[in-house]
């Protein structure tokens, strides 16, 4: 799922994901880094940084279409 998330975010700019433990995250192209070697998604949420295993993403949807 890592590759699908990366491709979708680069295409639309914003994306919502849900991981296997039920947490939901809103990804924006400007606050996410992809680490292909370990398939990790680094999310800079301002006060906290989340490291998300890209293979733990169980669902994704488009939050808002990039204009």
Contact map, one row per residue, 1 for C-alpha under 8 A:
1111100000000000000000000000000000000000000000000000011111000000000
1111110000000000000000000000000000000011000000000000111010000000000
1111111000000000000000000000000000000000000000000000010000000000000
1111111100000000000000000000000000000000000000000000000000000000000
1111111110000000000000000000000000000000000000000000010000010000000
0111111111000000000000000000000001000000000000000000000000000000000
0011111111100000000000000000000000000000000000000000000000000000000
0001111111111010000000000000000000000000000000000000000000000000000
0000111111111110000000000011100000000000000000000000000000000000000
0000011111111000000000000000100000000000000000000000000000000000000
0000001111111000000000000000000000000000000000000000000000000000000
0000000111111110000000000000000000000000000000000000000000000101110
0000000111111110000000000001100000000000000000000000000000000000110
0000000010011111000000000111100000000000000000000000000000000111110
0000000110011111100000000111000000000000000000000000000000011111000
0000000000000111110000011110000000000000000000000000000000011110000
0000000000000011111000011110000000000000000000000000000011111000000
0000000000000001111101111000000000000000000000000000000011110000000
0000000000000000111111110000000000000000000000000000000111100000000
0000000000000000011111100000000000000000000000000000000111000000000
0000000000000000001111100000000000000000000000000000000000000000000
0000000000000000011111110000000000000000000000000000000000000000000
0000000000000000011111111000000000000000000000000000000000000000000
0000000000000001111001111100000000000000000000000000000000000000000
0000000000000001110000111110000000000000000000000000000000000000000
0000000000000111100000011111000000000000000000000000000000000010000
0000000010000111100000001111101100000000001000000000000000000000000
0000000010001110000000000111111100000000000000000000000000000000000
0000000011001100000000000011111100000000000000000000000000000000000
0000000000000000000000000001111100000000000000000000000000000000000
0000000000000000000000000011111110000000001110000000000000000000000
0000000000000000000000000011111111000000111100000000000000000000000
0000000000000000000000000000001111100000111000000000000000000000000
0000010000000000000000000000000111110011110000000000000000000000000
0000000000000000000000000000000011111111110000000000000000000000000
0000000000000000000000000000000001111111000000000000000000000000000
0000000000000000000000000000000000111111000000000000000000000000000
0000000000000000000000000000000000111111000000000000000000000000000
0100000000000000000000000000000001111111100000000000111000000000000
0100000000000000000000000000000001111111110000000011110000000000000
0000000000000000000000000000000111100011111000000111110000000000000
0000000000000000000000000000000111100001111100001111000000000000000
0000000000000000000000000010001110000000111110001111000000000000000
0000000000000000000000000000001100000000011111111100000000000000000
0000000000000000000000000000001000000000001111111100000000000000000
0000000000000000000000000000000000000000000111111000000000000000000
0000000000000000000000000000000000000000000111111000000000000000000
0000000000000000000000000000000000000000000111111100000000000000000
0000000000000000000000000000000000000000011111111110000000000000000
0000000000000000000000000000000000000000111110011111000000000000000
0000000000000000000000000000000000000001111000001111100000000000000
0000000000000000000000000000000000000001111000000111110100000000000
0100000000000000000000000000000000000011100000000011111110000000000
1110100000000000000000000000000000000011100000000001111110000000000
1100000000000000000000000000000000000010000000000000111111000000000
1000000000000000001100000000000000000000000000000001111111000000000
1100000000000000111100000000000000000000000000000000111111110000000
1000000000000000111100000000000000000000000000000000001111110000000
0000000000000000111000000000000000000000000000000000000011111000000
0000100000000011110000000000000000000000000000000000000011111100000
0000000000000011100000000000000000000000000000000000000000111110000
0000000000010111000000000000000000000000000000000000000000011111100
0000000000000111000000000100000000000000000000000000000000001111100
0000000000010110000000000000000000000000000000000000000000000111110
0000000000011100000000000000000000000000000000000000000000000111111
0000000000011100000000000000000000000000000000000000000000000001111
0000000000000000000000000000000000000000000000000000000000000000111
